[in-house]
Amino acid sequence: MNRIKLSFGESMRILLPYAYHNIKEQIIIVVPVCLYLVLFQIIVLRYGLERIGWMVGGISMVIVGLAFFLEGVKIGLVPIGETVGNALPKRSSGKVILAFAFVLGLLAAFGEPVISSLQQAGASLQQAHSPLLYKLLKGSPHFLILTVAFGVGVAAVIGTMRFLYGWSLKPIVLPLIALAIFMTLLASHDKHLKEAIGLAWDTGAVIVGPVLCPLILALGLGVCRATGRDDGGMAGFGMVALISILPITMVVLLTFVLSFFESKNAAHEVAAITPAAVAIVASKSSMAKDSIVSAVQAILPIFAFLYITMRFFLKEKGIQGAQVVLAIAFAVFGLFLFNWGLAVGLSELGNQVGDTLPNAFLADAKAPIDILAPLYGTELGKIIVVVFAVVLGYGATMAEPAFNVLGQQVEDVTQGAFKKNLFSQAVALGVGGAVTTGPVTVPLKLAIGLSLSAATGAGEGFGVLALASAYPVLNILLLGLYIRLKMSKETAVAL
């Protein structure tokens, strides 16, 4: 085919509207949430903001970074993943498919941008206060990431076996949930282990994102088609649930292992920590360096694995090499900007709001003696904080573009029985009080939760993301039962 030659101006007239559309989607998510926090801080909490320049710059980097990252995923990872997902089940044995599913889940977990939010949240932890959390998030974070990735890999294998052999979802999911609950109850009886329970459940919420979901669903859909079990659009559903559950159990098991091997050295390590060591804060340049290194480590392995599988194992042409290089460049650059902006912008905003939020119902120790009382009294102040969280969770969920796409897919699959608006409202109301598990609102809510828990002495601050995943599931199940009952009555009346 003859190539069409375009001038620079003509190219810009094509690219700029497309780029603006992608960036506008991120602005719709990021800006309203950030403005809500800023206005709440200034008007309701009566506090100003510090380091506004870095904060605005960081939030801008997050917006641009997400646009580049998602574009790299869309033009590179998703097409390659769909090609491999369609071709592999037709040409390979079951063992090869299962091995591929494990490696795919393992590497895709490393590429999720939201997983870094947990590490950012651990930056403010003190070893003397939470030694196990400090070990997981700051001391040796690779243990946590490897454990979560291994759990995702195992979940991908189980989900693929379900599609290969036609297993029902309930006999798989229910025992896994029971195991996670049992391990959680065991850990809750140990004063050293219970502080990490919230973190373990949060990992199941943050791991499902824009990298993992399309790749795993493409594999599941390909396996269903190859085995003749493509049931009109429902194929692939259920895999994400497994991916959310397995990491929880794995992280709880990790806490048992770490506690067993390090209990003897814990007292010595805590005693060795000095206030100066705890107060060390990374410089902006070191944050930038860490961000680019983590971006390369997250993106290159999954791209290389999928491309090698497509071109050399399956002998599929798929997309051109130049497109792959461009996709890698976009994804790496986008994830670098996102990570850096997260460190200097979003997390900073969340920390500042979280530090002042308790003043609504607690006395401010930093204030002059004559205004030590809470801003709104104890009871009213707590109500204000709860309403603040509900509005944040509900609004952030409704603004999520990917969530709106999912609502339309649900309406299409159910042939209109489950309306998009009804689905969206049910999920958003379930998330209200918590947060949608997206790459923007997760770091904000984590920072606010950690600061709020530190001020009130309520705990370690994790667990809110797990609630954000659990309550929408309950709402959707209850709503599904209601719709089925309503349709049964309508059918009976018609007969």
C-alpha positions in Angstrom: 0.0 0.0 0.0 1.2 3.5 -0.8 1.9 5.7 2.2 0.1 9.0 2.5 2.5 11.9 3.1 1.3 14.6 5.5 2.9 17.9 6.4 3.7 18.7 10.0 0.7 21.0 10.2 -1.6 18.4 8.8 -0.3 15.8 11.2 -0.9 18.2 14.2 -4.5 18.8 13.0 -5.1 15.1 13.2 -3.1 14.3 16.4 -4.0 17.3 18.6 -7.8 16.7 18.8 -7.1 13.0 19.6 -4.5 13.9 22.3 -6.9 16.5 23.8 -9.7 13.9 24.0 -7.4 11.5 25.9 -6.1 14.1 28.2 -9.7 15.5 28.8 -10.8 12.1 30.1 -8.0 12.2 32.7 -8.9 15.8 33.6 -12.5 14.7 34.2 -11.3 12.2 36.8 -8.5 14.2 38.4 -9.5 17.8 38.5 -13.0 17.5 40.2 -11.6 15.2 42.9 -8.7 17.5 43.6 -10.8 20.7 43.6 -13.2 19.0 46.0 -10.4 18.3 48.4 -8.9 21.8 48.1 -12.2 23.5 48.7 -13.0 21.2 51.6 -9.6 22.0 53.1 -10.0 25.8 52.7 -13.7 26.3 53.4 -14.7 23.6 55.8 -11.4 22.8 57.6 -10.3 26.5 57.4 -6.7 25.6 56.5 -4.5 26.7 53.7 -2.3 24.6 51.5 1.5 24.4 51.4 3.8 23.7 48.5 1.1 24.5 46.0 3.5 24.8 43.1 4.8 21.3 43.4 1.3 20.1 44.1 -0.2 21.6 40.9 2.8 20.4 38.9 2.5 16.9 40.3 -1.2 16.7 39.5 -0.5 17.9 36.0 2.1 15.2 35.6 -0.4 12.6 36.7 -2.9 13.8 34.2 -0.5 13.8 31.2 1.2 10.6 32.5 -2.1 8.7 32.6 -3.0 9.8 29.1 0.4 8.6 27.7 0.3 5.4 29.7 -3.2 4.4 28.7 -2.4 5.2 25.1 0.6 2.9 25.2 -1.5 0.2 26.6 -4.2 0.7 24.0 -2.0 0.7 20.9 0.4 -1.9 22.2 -0.5 -4.2 25.0 -4.2 -4.7 24.2 -3.7 -5.6 20.5 -0.9 -8.0 21.3 -2.8 -9.5 24.1 -5.9 -10.0 22.0 -3.8 -11.6 19.2 -2.1 -14.0 21.7 -5.4 -14.7 23.5 -7.1 -15.7 20.2 -4.2 -17.7 18.8 -2.6 -19.5 21.8 -5.6 -21.7 22.8 -6.0 -22.9 19.2 -2.3 -24.0 18.8 -1.1 -25.1 22.2 -1.7 -27.7 24.7 -3.4 -27.1 28.0 -0.1 -27.2 29.9 1.4 -24.5 27.7 -1.7 -22.3 28.1 -1.6 -22.6 31.9 2.1 -21.8 32.0 1.5 -18.8 29.8 -1.4 -17.6 32.0 0.8 -17.8 35.1 3.6 -15.8 33.5 1.1 -13.3 32.1 -0.5 -12.7 35.4 2.9 -12.4 37.1 4.3 -9.8 34.7 1.0 -7.9 34.3 0.8 -7.4 38.1 4.2 -5.6 38.0 2.9 -3.3 35.3 -0.1 -2.0 37.2 0.3 1.7 38.0 -1.8 1.6 41.1 0.4 -0.9 42.9 2.9 1.8 43.5 0.3 3.7 45.5 0.7 1.3 48.3 4.5 1.9 48.4 3.9 5.7 48.3 1.5 5.3 51.3 4.3 3.5 53.2 6.6 6.5 53.0 5.2 8.0 56.1 5.2 4.9 58.2 7.5 4.6 61.3 9.1 1.3 62.1 8.7 1.8 65.8 4.9 2.2 65.4 4.2 -0.4 62.8 7.2 -2.7 62.3 5.5 -5.3 60.0 3.9 -2.6 57.8 7.2 -0.8 57.6 8.9 -4.1 56.5 6.2 -4.7 53.8 6.0 -1.2 52.4 9.3 0.4 53.1 11.9 -2.0 54.4 11.6 -4.8 51.8 8.7 -3.8 49.4 9.8 -6.4 46.9 8.5 -9.1 49.2 5.0 -7.6 49.0 5.1 -7.0 45.2 6.4 -10.5 44.5 3.7 -12.1 46.7 0.9 -10.1 45.1 2.2 -10.9 41.6 2.5 -14.6 42.5 -1.1 -14.6 43.8 -2.2 -13.0 40.5 -0.3 -15.7 38.5 -2.0 -18.5 40.5 -5.4 -16.9 40.1 -4.8 -16.6 36.3 -4.0 -20.3 36.2 -7.1 -21.3 38.2 -9.3 -19.0 36.0 -7.9 -20.5 32.8 -8.5 -24.0 34.1 -12.1 -23.1 34.8 -12.5 -22.0 31.1 -10.7 -25.1 29.8 -12.7 -27.6 31.8 -16.0 -25.8 32.1 -15.9 -25.4 35.9 -18.6 -23.4 37.7 -17.4 -20.2 39.4 -19.1 -20.6 42.8 -17.3 -23.8 43.9 -14.0 -22.0 43.2 -14.6 -18.6 44.6 -16.5 -19.5 47.8 -13.7 -21.8 49.2 -11.1 -19.1 48.3 -13.0 -16.4 50.1 -13.5 -18.7 53.1 -9.7 -19.4 53.2 -9.0 -15.6 53.0 -11.4 -15.0 55.9 -10.0 -17.9 58.0 -6.4 -16.6 57.5 -7.5 -13.1 58.4 -9.1 -14.4 61.6 -5.9 -16.2 62.6 -3.9 -13.1 62.0 -6.3 -10.9 63.9 -5.5 -12.8 67.1 -1.8 -11.8 66.9 -1.0 -8.2 67.9 1.9 -8.1 65.4 0.0 -9.5 62.5 -3.3 -7.7 62.7 -1.8 -4.4 61.7 -1.2 -5.8 58.2 -4.7 -7.2 57.7 -6.0 -4.0 56.1 -3.0 -3.9 53.7 -3.6 -7.5 52.7 -7.2 -6.9 51.7 -6.3 -3.6 50.0 -3.9 -5.5 47.6 -6.9 -7.4 46.2 -8.5 -4.1 45.4 -5.6 -2.2 43.8 -4.2 -5.0 41.6 -7.1 -5.0 39.1 -6.3 -2.1 36.7 -5.8 -1.0 33.1 -3.0 -3.5 32.4 -4.1 -6.7 34.0 -7.8 -6.6 33.1 -7.7 -6.4 29.3 -4.9 -9.0 29.1 -6.5 -11.5 31.4 -10.0 -11.1 29.8 -8.5 -11.4 26.3 -6.9 -14.7 27.3 -10.1 -16.0 29.0 -12.2 -15.0 25.9 -9.7 -16.8 23.6 -9.8 -20.0 25.7 -13.6 -19.9 25.8 -13.8 -19.6 22.0 -11.3 -22.3 21.4 -13.2 -24.7 23.7 -16.6 -23.8 22.3 -17.8 -22.2 25.5 -18.3 -18.6 24.3 -21.6 -17.9 25.9 -22.7 -14.7 24.2 -20.5 -12.2 25.8 -20.3 -13.6 29.3 -17.1 -15.5 28.7 -14.2 -14.1 30.7 -16.3 -12.8 33.6 -15.1 -14.2 37.0 -11.4 -14.1 36.2 -11.1 -10.7 37.8 -12.8 -11.9 41.0 -10.2 -14.7 41.3 -7.4 -12.1 40.8 -8.8 -10.0 43.6 -9.1 -12.8 46.1 -5.8 -14.8 45.8 -3.4 -11.9 46.6 -5.2 -11.3 49.9 -4.5 -14.8 51.1 -1.0 -14.7 49.8 -0.2 -11.5 51.6 -1.7 -12.7 54.9 0.5 -15.9 54.5 3.5 -13.6 53.9 2.9 -11.8 57.2 3.0 -15.1 59.0 6.3 -16.0 57.4 7.9 -12.6 58.1 6.7 -12.7 61.6 8.1 -16.2 62.2 11.6 -15.4 60.8 12.0 -11.9 62.2 10.3 -11.9 65.6 13.6 -12.4 67.4 15.2 -9.4 65.7 12.3 -7.1 65.9 13.1 -5.5 69.3 16.7 -4.9 68.3 15.7 -3.3 64.9 13.1 -1.0 66.6 15.6 0.1 69.2 18.1 1.0 66.5 15.8 3.4 64.8 16.4 7.0 65.6 14.0 10.0 65.0 16.5 11.4 62.4 16.4 8.1 60.5 12.6 8.2 60.4 12.4 11.8 59.3 14.5 11.3 56.1 12.5 12.4 53.1 13.5 11.6 49.5 14.5 14.6 47.3 12.5 15.5 44.2 15.4 14.3 42.0 15.6 10.9 43.7 11.9 10.6 43.3 12.3 11.2 39.6 15.1 8.7 39.3 13.1 6.0 41.2 10.0 6.7 39.1 11.8 6.1 35.8 13.5 3.0 37.0 10.2 1.5 38.3 8.5 2.5 35.1 11.0 0.6 32.9 11.0 -2.4 35.3 7.2 -2.6 35.1 6.6 -2.1 31.4 9.5 -3.8 29.5 9.0 -7.4 30.8 5.3 -7.6 30.0 5.8 -6.1 26.5 8.8 -8.3 25.7 7.0 -11.5 26.9 3.9 -10.8 24.9 5.7 -9.7 21.7 8.1 -12.7 21.8 5.2 -15.1 22.3 3.3 -13.5 19.4 6.1 -13.3 16.8 8.4 -16.2 17.6 6.2 -18.8 19.3 2.9 -18.3 17.6 4.4 -16.9 14.4 1.7 -14.2 14.3 2.4 -10.8 12.7 0.1 -8.9 14.9 1.1 -5.2 15.0 4.2 -3.7 13.4 7.5 -3.3 15.3 7.4 0.5 15.0 4.0 0.5 16.7 5.3 -1.7 19.5 8.3 0.6 20.1 6.0 3.6 20.2 3.7 1.9 22.6 6.6 1.0 24.9 7.8 4.6 24.8 4.4 6.0 25.6 3.8 3.5 28.4 7.2 4.0 30.1 7.1 7.8 29.8 3.5 7.9 31.0 4.2 5.7 34.0 7.3 7.7 34.9 5.2 10.9 34.9 2.4 9.2 36.9 4.8 7.9 39.5 6.6 11.2 39.9 3.4 13.2 40.0 2.0 10.8 42.5 4.9 11.3 44.8 5.1 15.1 44.6 1.5 16.0 43.9 -1.4 13.7 44.7 0.1 12.1 47.8 1.1 15.5 49.1 -2.5 16.8 48.7 -3.9 13.7 50.4 -1.5 14.1 53.3 -2.3 17.7 53.9 -6.1 17.1 53.8 -5.7 14.0 56.0 -3.6 15.8 58.6 -6.2 18.6 59.0 -9.4 16.4 58.7 -9.4 15.3 62.3 -9.6 18.9 63.4 -13.3 18.8 62.5 -13.9 16.7 65.6 -10.6 16.7 67.6 -8.7 19.6 69.2 -5.9 20.9 67.1 -2.7 20.6 69.0 -0.9 23.1 66.7 -3.5 25.8 67.3 -3.2 28.6 69.9 -4.5 27.8 73.4 -7.7 29.9 72.9 -8.9 27.8 69.9 -7.9 24.2 71.0 -11.6 23.0 70.7 -12.7 21.1 67.6 -14.0 23.1 64.7 -17.5 21.7 64.8 -17.7 19.7 68.0 -17.1 16.0 68.4 -20.3 14.6 67.1 -21.0 17.1 64.3 -17.4 17.0 63.2 -17.5 13.2 62.8 -20.7 13.5 60.7 -18.9 16.1 58.5 -16.0 13.7 58.0 -18.3 10.8 57.1 -20.2 13.0 54.6 -16.9 14.1 53.1 -15.9 10.5 52.5 -19.2 9.5 51.0 -19.2 12.4 48.5 -15.6 11.6 47.6 -16.2 7.9 47.0 -19.5 8.4 45.1 -18.3 11.3 42.9 -15.0 9.6 42.0 -16.8 6.5 40.9 -19.3 8.3 38.7 -16.5 10.2 37.1 -14.5 7.2 36.1 -14.7 6.7 32.3 -13.8 3.0 32.4 -16.5 2.4 34.9 -19.1 4.0 32.6 -18.0 1.8 29.8 -18.4 -1.3 32.1 -22.0 -0.1 32.8 -22.8 0.0 29.1 -21.3 -3.5 28.6 -23.4 -4.9 31.5 -26.6 -3.4 29.9 -25.7 -4.9 26.5 -24.9 -8.4 27.9 -28.1 -8.5 30.0 -30.1 -7.3 26.9 -31.4 -4.2 28.8 -32.5 -6.0 32.0 -29.7 -4.4 34.0 -29.8 -0.7 33.0 -26.5 1.2 32.8 -27.7 3.9 35.2 -29.1 1.4 37.7 -25.8 -0.5 37.7 -23.7 2.7 38.0 -25.8 4.0 40.9 -25.6 0.7 42.8 -21.9 0.5 42.5 -21.3 4.2 43.3 -23.5 4.0 46.4 -21.6 1.0 47.6 -18.3 2.8 47.1 -19.6 5.9 48.9 -17.6 6.2 52.1 -14.7 4.5 50.5 -13.2 5.0 47.1 -13.2 3.7 43.6 -10.0 1.7 43.0 -8.6 3.9 40.2 -5.1 5.2 39.8 -6.0 8.7 40.9 -8.3 8.3 43.9 -6.5 5.4 45.4 -3.4 7.3 46.4 -5.5 10.2 47.7 -7.7 8.1 49.9 -4.8 6.0 51.1 -3.0 9.2 52.2 -6.1 10.6 53.9 -6.9 7.3 55.6 -3.3 6.9 57.0 -3.2 10.5 58.2 -6.7 10.2 59.8 -5.9 7.0 61.5 -2.6 8.4 62.9 -4.4 11.4 64.3 -7.2 9.4 65.9 -5.2 6.3 67.0 -7.7 4.1 65.3 -5.3 1.8 63.5 -2.9 1.6 60.6 -5.2 3.2 58.1 -5.5 0.4 55.5 -8.6 -1.6 54.6 -10.7 1.2 53.1 -10.0 0.0 49.5 -11.1 -3.5 50.4 -14.4 -2.1 51.6 -14.7 -0.2 48.4 -14.5 -3.5 46.5 -16.8 -5.5 48.8 -19.8 -3.2 49.2 -20.4 -2.7 45.5 -20.3 -6.5 45.0 -23.0 -6.9 47.7 -25.1 -4.1 46.1 -24.9 -5.6 42.7 -25.8 -9.1 44.0 -28.8 -7.7 45.9 -29.9 -5.7 42.9 -29.5 -8.7 40.6 -31.8 -10.7 42.9 -34.3 -7.9 42.9 -34.3 -7.7 39.1 -34.7 -11.5 38.8 -37.7 -11.4 41.2 -39.2 -8.5 39.3 -38.9 -10.2 36.0 -40.4 -13.4 37.4 -43.5 -11.5 38.6 -43.8 -9.7 35.3 -43.6 -13.1 33.4 -46.2 -14.6 35.8 -48.6 -11.7 35.2 -48.1 -12.0 31.4 -49.0 -15.7 31.5 
